[in-house]
């Protein structure tokens, strides 16, 4: 599946995951994606999910940590 990382609602980069293991995504965030407000929202979208056979639940990924640093 592919994960699209969103910063303030706009794509900040994509990562393809082919194995069920821990992945790390790092990318510079263009200044244009950052707003002047005090809050920056980070989200992600998946292009597909794994459907659990037992109850039909859509399962995706677990976000463990997110952060920004200034250069």
PyMOL commands that set and color helices and strands:
alter all, ss='L'
color gray80, all
select helices_A, chain A and resi 31-33
alter helices_A, ss='H'
color red, helices_A
select strands_A, chain A and resi 2-7+10-16+42-46+50-51+58-59
alter strands_A, ss='S'
color yellow, strands_A
deselect
rebuild
show_as cartoon
